[in-house]
Amino acid sequence: MNLFALSGLLTAVTSSGLAIFVLVYNPKNWLNRIWFLFAVAVAWWGVGVYQIAWIRNPEAAFFWWRIAHIGVILIPVFFIHFMHLFLDIRNRKPVYLAYVLGIVFLIADTTPLFISSVRLVFDSFYYDSPPGILYTPFVVFFFAS
C-alpha cells in the first residue's frame, strides 16, 4: 500500500466515524444532518482515492476518478449549507446556488468536459489529467466555498 492509498483509507475511516458520531449524537438536528452529509462526502472521496491508488488499469482508474469526484463535488455544497445553518444566515440564495452548481458539476462529471483522461504519475497511480474545460470552474467553486 502506497502513501496515497493510506491517505485515502485514513480519510474514509475517520470521516465515516465522524459522520456516524454526529448523526447518532442528535439525528433530529438539521445542523448535524448536513454535517453528516459533508463527512460522508469526504469519506466517499477517501474511498475513491484508496481505489485509485492501487489500480493499474487506466480505464478502471478513470472510472474511480469519476466516482471519487462525486464526493469532491458535494464537499463544498454541504459545507456552504452547513455554514449557513451554523451561522444562522437567513439569505438562502448562496445555498441554492451551491446545490445548482453541484448538480451541474455532477452531471459534467459523467462527460469529458470534467475529466477527459488519466495518465500514470510517479510510476505509481493514474491521475486525472488533463482536466476537462469545466474542471477549472469547479476548482474555483471548491476554493471559493
C-alpha positions in Angstrom: 0.0 0.0 0.0 1.4 3.4 -1.0 1.0 6.6 0.9 -1.7 7.8 -1.5 -3.8 4.7 -0.7 -3.1 5.1 3.0 -4.3 8.7 3.0 -7.5 7.8 1.2 -8.1 4.9 3.7 -7.5 7.1 6.7 -9.7 9.8 5.3 -12.5 7.4 4.6 -12.3 5.8 8.1 -12.0 9.0 10.1 -14.7 10.8 8.2 -17.1 7.8 8.4 -16.6 7.6 12.1 -17.2 11.4 12.5 -20.3 11.1 10.3 -21.8 8.3 12.4 -20.9 10.0 15.7 -22.5 13.3 14.7 -25.7 11.7 13.4 -26.1 9.4 16.4 -25.5 12.3 18.8 -28.5 14.2 17.6 -30.2 12.9 14.4 -33.1 15.4 14.5 -30.9 18.4 14.4 -30.5 19.8 10.8 -27.0 21.1 11.6 -26.0 17.5 12.5 -27.7 16.1 9.4 -25.9 18.4 7.0 -22.5 17.8 8.8 -23.2 14.1 8.4 -23.6 14.6 4.6 -20.5 16.6 4.5 -18.5 13.9 6.3 -20.0 11.2 4.1 -18.9 13.2 1.0 -15.3 13.4 2.4 -15.4 9.7 3.2 -16.7 9.0 -0.3 -13.7 10.9 -1.7 -11.4 8.9 0.6 -12.7 5.6 -0.7 -12.2 6.8 -4.2 -8.6 7.8 -3.5 -7.9 4.4 -1.9 -9.3 2.7 -5.0 -7.4 4.9 -7.4 -4.1 4.4 -5.6 -3.8 0.7 -6.3 -5.5 0.3 -9.7 -3.1 -0.4 -12.6 -5.6 -0.2 -15.3 -6.2 3.3 -16.9 -9.9 2.5 -17.7 -10.6 1.4 -14.1 -8.7 4.4 -12.7 -10.7 6.7 -15.0 -13.9 5.2 -13.6 -12.8 5.6 -10.0 -11.7 9.2 -10.6 -15.3 9.9 -11.7 -16.7 8.1 -8.6 -14.3 9.9 -6.3 -15.3 13.3 -7.8 -18.9 12.7 -6.7 -17.7 13.2 -3.1 -15.4 16.1 -4.1 -18.2 17.9 -5.9 -20.5 17.5 -2.9 -18.0 18.7 -0.3 -18.3 22.5 -1.0 -22.1 22.1 -1.4 -22.6 20.6 2.0 -20.0 22.9 3.6 -21.8 26.1 2.3 -25.2 24.7 3.6 -23.6 23.8 6.9 -22.1 27.2 7.4 -25.4 29.0 6.6 -27.2 26.9 9.2 -24.4 27.2 11.8 -24.1 31.0 11.4 -27.9 31.3 11.1 -27.6 33.3 7.8 -31.1 34.0 6.5 -30.2 34.5 2.9 -30.5 31.1 1.4 -29.7 32.1 -2.2 -26.0 31.1 -1.9 -27.1 27.7 -0.6 -29.5 27.2 -3.6 -26.8 28.3 -5.9 -24.3 25.8 -4.4 -26.8 23.0 -4.9 -27.4 24.0 -8.5 -23.7 24.2 -9.2 -23.2 20.9 -7.5 -25.8 19.3 -9.8 -24.2 20.9 -12.9 -20.8 19.6 -11.9 -22.2 16.1 -11.0 -23.7 15.9 -14.5 -20.4 17.2 -16.0 -18.5 14.5 -14.1 -20.1 11.9 -16.5 -18.6 13.7 -19.5 -15.2 14.6 -20.9 -16.0 18.2 -20.0 -15.0 17.5 -16.4 -12.4 14.6 -16.6 -11.1 13.9 -20.0 -8.4 11.2 -19.3 -5.9 9.8 -16.9 -2.1 9.4 -17.0 0.3 7.5 -14.9 2.3 9.7 -12.5 5.2 8.9 -10.3 5.2 5.4 -11.8 2.6 4.7 -9.1 -1.0 5.7 -9.9 -3.2 7.2 -12.6 -4.0 10.9 -12.2 -6.9 12.7 -13.8 -5.0 14.8 -16.3 -5.5 16.8 -18.4 -8.7 18.2 -16.9 -11.8 19.0 -19.0 -13.0 22.5 -19.6 -15.4 22.6 -16.6 -12.8 21.4 -14.1 -11.2 24.8 -13.6 -14.6 26.5 -12.8 -15.2 23.6 -10.3 -11.8 24.2 -8.7 -12.7 27.9 -8.3 -16.1 27.0 -6.8 -14.4 24.5 -4.5 -11.9 27.0 -3.1 -14.4 29.9 -3.0 -16.6 28.0 -0.7 
